[in-house]
Amino acid sequence: MVTSERLRITRGLFGRDRQDIELVRLQDIDHKQNLSERVLNLGDVIIHSHDPASPEVTLRNITNPMEVHEVIRRAMLDARKRHRLTF
């Protein structure tokens, strides 16, 4: 889930593990797909951040990975603009 301030990652079917990464701490976002994933419109979104606990997080088997990549990127840029941060 992407909010105006953070990226919230929830994992687990029975037990829940939740991780929040502040959008202003994101460094870079990548996505990758192999040929079979492109056919199925699945892929991985890799998030690089300044968060010491999780400098790199991979969201695996995401539907529409290019669209998810763009949503996170726009939210990151908007958060930086609101906080007047430039890199």
Secondary structure in CASP SS format (residue, H / E / C, confidence):
PFRMAT SS
TARGET T0000
AUTHOR 0000-0000-0000
METHOD secondary structure of the structure
MODEL  1
M C 1.00
V E 1.00
T C 1.00
S C 1.00
E C 1.00
R E 1.00
L E 1.00
R E 1.00
I E 1.00
T E 1.00
R E 1.00
G C 1.00
L C 1.00
F C 1.00
G C 1.00
R C 1.00
D E 1.00
R E 1.00
Q E 1.00
D E 1.00
I E 1.00
E E 1.00
L H 1.00
V H 1.00
R H 1.00
L E 1.00
Q E 1.00
D E 1.00
I E 1.00
D E 1.00
H E 1.00
K E 1.00
Q C 1.00
N C 1.00
L H 1.00
S H 1.00
E H 1.00
R H 1.00
V H 1.00
L H 1.00
N C 1.00
L E 1.00
G E 1.00
D E 1.00
V E 1.00
I E 1.00
I E 1.00
H E 1.00
S E 1.00
H C 1.00
D C 1.00
P C 1.00
A C 1.00
S C 1.00
P C 1.00
E E 1.00
V E 1.00
T E 1.00
L E 1.00
R E 1.00
N E 1.00
I E 1.00
T E 1.00
N C 1.00
P H 1.00
M H 1.00
E H 1.00
V H 1.00
H H 1.00
E H 1.00
V H 1.00
I H 1.00
R H 1.00
R H 1.00
A H 1.00
M H 1.00
L H 1.00
D H 1.00
A H 1.00
R H 1.00
K H 1.00
R H 1.00
H C 1.00
R C 1.00
L C 1.00
T C 1.00
F C 1.00
END
